[in-house]
Amino acid sequence: MVNLQTTDVDVMIGLECHVQINKLNTKLFCGCSSDYHDDPPNTHTCPVCLGLPGALPVINRRAVECGIKVALALGCKIQEETLFYRKNYYYPDLPRGFQISQYDFPLATDGIVYLEKDIKRGIRINRVHMEEDPGRLVHKGAIEEAKYTMVDYNRSGMPLLEIVTEPDLRSPREARQFLNKIRNILEYLDVFDGDLEGSLRVDANISINGGDRTEVKNISSYKGVEKALLFELNRQKNVLRRGKKVEQETRHFDETRGITIPLRTKEAEYDYRYFPEPDLVLMRLGGWIDEIKESLPELPDAKRERFLREYNISEIHATILTSDVHLADFFEAVASRIDPGICTSWIADVLKGELNYRGIKVNRIAKEDFIELMQLLVEDKITDHGAIEVIRTLLDHGGDVKEIVSEKGLLKAEIDETEKAVNEVIKEFPAAVNDYRSGKKEALNYLVGQVMRKTRGRADPEHANRLLLERIEE
């Protein structure tokens, strides 16, 4: 009987991340526009990306430069020479009957990515290679029982980078962390928009206790990768518990039902009959590398270290602020005008929380508006409660900071108004006053809350607290 407690299952996970380089104007081997996402099916095609006889591919130089940039950011060794191959297989979304990819001579090899600053174990990158994206299949219903399937070739020929890891990941959660780190790096490089459909798709390989691996194909979301691997981990454990052998196969993840289903037995490399693409010449990359290396932007880990050093903020705040390049730029713009000691928590905690709740990006709020709001806090003209109300209004409806403050009456209450509210609360809630006097200290929080209610959140809570204590203890 196999003992398969969670703690003693040896999990090995490797990922093949297919990253669409979608910050270009054209596809990888033709002049078709790459801006196809909101357009009708099959309207961004030409003889090259449809694989028509006699149509010849021409390499997009900028796509190769973006690939080198990504490989350098992942710590890879760029190959001096790289070559395209034909990867032969038949599938309806592959109009030529083969995919132009790379095989023996990939763009780069031997990289490493560290998930956390204090985790010395890195995730090794086996290779980074370029290939063209197939088209998109749209199934009518669940894949295993679809009545028919439609094909959209708008995506066919888009430039892809395949980032292949060694089987160094040890849990589904760690796989999701890795993908988040990869996405962060790609967005800093400005080669990739992760919000576009199909921009990052993952084939995940998982095995336990040294057994055969299963590949789960074409997972299209970060949460989906974690869920698919969790299901596969439990499925393989159950197979072994029943005394059976895990078969090497390719499976599909049904995100609706949260399960994987068999697709086919796993192909071997020889099944693809790789041979060099005769219509594309060998590329020599040596002369590009130094120039591209000099153009690399500050990457997330380096930016986090600089934020810690320059702004004297906490490790957790530095990590949050650099987790999104746009949030990091937003913070630096605000911190250039407002004391970082004040604006850091407002951006990393309050604003980031409001953005996450709404599922929106920081570009929803103008930097100048946020700076103006922070200035009101610095000048003690608005309470924290009022500032949060302004942020929510700006995110939901937009507007002008001064007008929002005026219309909602959010300027901090005058001293005499707060004193009036305190006197009224003491008269209206004698039981709470007596509770405090008898030793129930939490009653004071209740009384402060009543003062805040009367002033519609405009009173300074510390000032209200102080006034209440003075009145109660007279």
N, C-alpha and C positions, 0 to 999 in steps of 0.2 A: 504494500500500500504506500503510495507516494504522499509524503507530508508536504502540504502546500499552504502552510500558514503564510500570511502576507509578509512577515518579517524575514522568511527564509526563501522567498522566491527571487531568483536572480533574473532581473528584468534587463533586457538589452533593447534599446530603441535607436533606430537610425532614421533620419528624415531626408527626403529629396524635395527641396523647396523650389517650386517653379515660379520665378519672379518675373512679372511682365514689366519690361522697361517701357513705361507708357508716358514718359515726359519728352517724347520725340514727336516730330511732325509726320513721319512716314514709317512704314513697316520695315522689316529687316532686309528683305531682298527686292522690294519694289517701291514705287512712288505713291502707293495708296495711302490716304490719310489714316493716321492711327487714332483719330478722334471719332470713334464709331459708336460709343456706348449708348447714346440716346437716339440713334438713327435706326430706320427700319432694317430688317435682316437683308443680307446680301446686297447692300448698296455701297460697300467699300471694298470692291473686288476688281481684279484685273486678270489678264491671262497668266501672270506669274503666280499670284497667290491662289488662283484656281487650278494651277498645275496643267494648263493647256499645252498640247504638244508644240515644241519649238520656242516656248517662252523661257528666257534665260534669267537667272537670278543675278543681281548686282548688290554687293554688300553695302550696308549702311555704316559708314565710317563712325558716325557719332554713337551708334549702338555699341560698337566695339570699344570705343573710349569709355562709355558708361560701364561696360562689363569690366574693364581693367580697373576703373575707379572702385567698383564694388569689391573686387578681389583684393585690392590693396587694403581697403578698409577692414577686410576680414583677416588680414595678416597673411595672405597667401603669397606664394612664389609665382610670379608671372612667367609663363613659358616664353622663350625666345621666339619660337615658331609655333603656329597653331594652324589646324587644318579642319575643314568641314568634311563630314561623311554623309552617306545616305543610310538612314536607319529604315530598313524595309519591313513594313507590316501593313496589313489592310484594315482600315476602319473607315466608316462613312465620313468622318470629319477630316480625313486626310486625303485631299483630292488627287495628289500625285501617286498615291500608293506607297510613298516613302516620306520620311521626315528628314529635312536637312538639319543635322545635329553635329556633335563632335564626339570623338571616341578616343583614339590612342593619343591624340595631341590636344588636350583641353586647353582652355584659356589660362587656367591657373590651378595650382595644387597646394596641399600642405598648409592650410590656414588654421586658426584657432580663435574661438570666441569664449570669453569668460562671462558667465551669467551674473555673478555678483562680485563686488570688489574683494570680499573676504574669502571667496571660494577659490582656492588655488587650482582646483581641477578644471581644466578647460574642455570645451567641446571641440574636438578636432574636425576640421573641414577637409574632407578627402579631395574634393575637386570643385571647381566652378567652370561650367562650360556653357556655350551659347547654342541656341537652337531656335527654330521657328515654332510659333504656337499653332496647334491645329485649329480647326473650326470648333463650333459649339453645337453639341447635340441637345435638343429640347425634347424630352420624353413626355408623351401624353399619359400621365399617371406614373405610378411607381415603376422604377427601371425594369424590375423582373416581370411585370405584367402589363407594360405599356402597350396600348393598341397600335400606336404608330409613333415614329420619331421624326422630328424635323431637323434640318441642318442649316445653320447660319454660318456662312464663311466670312463674315465681317472680321472675325478675330484671326482668321487664317493668315499666317505670315507675320504676326506681331512678334517683336523680339523678346525672347525669353532668356533668362539666366537660370540655370539649374544649379542650386547650391546643395551639394551632397555631403552629409556628415558621416563620420564614423559612428558605429553603434555605441556611443558614449553616454547617451541619455538613459537615466535610470528610473524614470517614472513619467506618467502622462502629464503631471503638473510641470515637471521640468521641461518637457517638450514644448508646452505652451509658453513657458518663460523664455525659452530659446527663440521661439517665433516672434515674441514681442520684442526681444533684443534685436533680431534681424530687421524687423520692420522699422524700429527706431533708427538703426544705422542707415537703412535705405532712404528714409525720409530726410535725414540730415544731408545725404548726398544729393538730394533733389533729382532722383532718377525714377521715382516711383510714387504713385498715388494709391495708397492702400484702401481707399474708400471706393474705388471703381470695381465693378463686378469682374471677377476672374483675375484680379491683379496678383493674387498670391494663392497658389493651389499646392497642396502637399500630398505626397505619397509617403505613408508612414510604415516602416518595417518594425515588427516587434516579435521577439522570441523570449521564452522563459526557460531557465535551467539548461541553457545550452542546446535546446531543441531547434527544430526547423522554424524558420521565420514565416510570418504571414505579412503580406503587403496589402495595405488599405489604400485604394487609389482615389485621387482627385477630391480630397477634402478641401472645402472652400472657405473655411473659417477657422480662427484660432481656437475658439471654444469647441468647434467641431473636432479638431485634432485631439484635444484632451478627452472628449467624450468617446470618440471612436477607439482610442487606445485603452481607455478604461473598460469599454465593452469587450475588446479583444483580449485584454489581460484576464478578465473573468471567464471568458469563453474558453481560452486555452487552459486555464487552471481546471475548469470543469471537465474538459476533454481528458486531461491527465488523471484526474480523480477517478474517472471511469475506466482507467487502465488502457486507454487508447493512445494513439500517436497523433500529434499535431501535424497535419499535412501542410506542405509548402504550397501556398496558393495565393491568388489575387482576389481581394474582396472589395466590395463597394459599401460605403457608409451611407445609410439612409438617415439623414438628419431629422426627418419628421418623426420616425419611430425610434431613433437612437440606437440602431442595431447595424451590424455588418452582415452582408449576405455574399455568398460565393459568386464570383464572376467567371473565373477560369483558373486552370493550373498555371503556376508561375513560369513565364518564359525564361529561357537562358539566353545569354548574349548571342550564341550562335544562331538562335531563331531569327534574329534581326538581320543577319547577313550583311553586316556593315561593310562598306567599301568606300574609298575616297570619292567625294563629289567632283565629277570631272569638269563641271562648269564654274568652279570657284578655285582660285589659285591659293597656294600656301601663303599665309600672312606672317610677316616678320614683325614682331612687336617691340624689339629692343629699343628702337629710337623713340617710342612713345612713352615709355615707363617713367622716366625722370620728369618729363614735362607734366604728365598727369598727376604724379605724386606731389608735385609742388602746388597743384591746384586743389588738392583735397581740403575740404573745410574742417573746422574743429569738430571732432566726433564726440558722441555722447559722454564717454568715459572721461575724456580730456576736459570737456566743458564742466562736468560735475566737479572734477578736482579744482578747476579754476573758480567755480562758484564758492566752493568751501573756503578757498584761500582769499579771494577778493572780497566776498560779501560777509564772511564770518557767520554763515548760516549752518543749520544742523544738517547732518548726513541725510536724514529722511527728506528734508525739504529740498536739498540739492538733487536728490534722486528724482523726486516728483517733478521738479521744475525742468529737468533735462530729459524727461521721458518723452517729451514732444518738442520738436525743434521750434514750432510756432509759439508754444508756451514759454520756452526759454528766451526767445527773442522779445516776447511781450514783457517778461520780467525785467530783462536788461533795460528796455526802454523806460519802464516805470521807475526802476531803481536808479536811473540816471538823474531823476528829478525828486524822488521821494526816498527818505531814509530806508535802506533795505531792512532794518530792524522792524519797521512798521509794515512795509508792503509785502514782505515775504510770506507771512502766514495768511494774509488776505488773498494772495494769489494762489499759493500752494494748497491751502486748506479750503477757504471759503469759495473763491471763484472756481477752482478746479472741481470742488464738490457740486456746485450748481451746474457746471458744464456737463459733468458725468451724469447727473440726474436727468438732464434734458437730451443727452446723447448728441451734443453739438461741439463745435470747435471754438477755440478762443477768438477766432476772427469775427465772431458774432458781436464782440464788444470792442469799441475803438480805444486805442491806447490813451488818447488825450482825454476821453471821458473818464477812464479809470484814474488817471493822474489827477484830474479835477476832483473826483470823489475822495481820493486819498488826501488831497490838500484840505478838504473840509474836515476830515478827521484830525489831521495835524493841527489845524486851527481850533479844534474843539468846538466846531459849529454843528456837529451832527453826532449822534450816538452810534454805537456798533449796530444796534437794531435798525436804525434808520439807514445806515450804509448798506446793510444786507437787502433792505427793501428796494433801494436804488438799483443795486446790482440785478436783482430779479426782474425789475421793470425794464432795465436796459436790455437784458437777454430776451425777454418775452415780447416786448413791444418797441424797443428802441426809444429814442427821444433825447432831450437835452437834460443834463444833470441838474442844472439850476431850476429848470421848469418842473422836473419831477419832484425835487425837494420842496418847491413852493406849492405845487398842486396838492401834494400829499401831506403838507404841514410837517415836514421832517426836521426842520431846524431845531436844535437842542432847546429845551424849555428854559426860560429865564429862571433865575434863582427864586424870585418871588412866586412864580407859578409852581415850582417844585415844592416850595414851603407850604403853599396853599393846599396842594394835593396831599402832602404828608399830614397836615392838620386834619383834613377831611377823613383820611384813612384811619387815623387814630380814633376819631369820634365814631366812625361807622363800624369798626371792627374791634370793639373792646375785648371780646373773648380772646382774639389772637394776641392782643397786647398783654392780657393777663397770663396767657400761656407762656409768653416769652419771659415775663417777670417771674414765673414759677419754675423756670429752668429749661423750658422747651425752646432751645435756640433755633430750631428749624422754623418756628413761627415768624421769625424776622424775614425769612425769604418770602413767605406768603405776603407779608405786609409790603415788602419792596415790589412784589409783583402787582399788587393793587395800585401802588403809586405809578408804576409804568403803564398800567391800563388807563388810569385817569389822564395821564399825559400823552396817551397814544404812542408810547415808546420813546418819547422825546426827552424824558428826564435822564440824567446821568445816574446809572444804578449805584455807583459808589457814593455819589452825593446824596441820593435818596436814602441809602443805607445809613450814612453818617447822621443825617437829619433825624431819621426815625429813632436812632439810638439816643440822640440828645433829648428828644421829646419824651421818650419812654422812661428815661432814667432821671428826668427832672424831679 
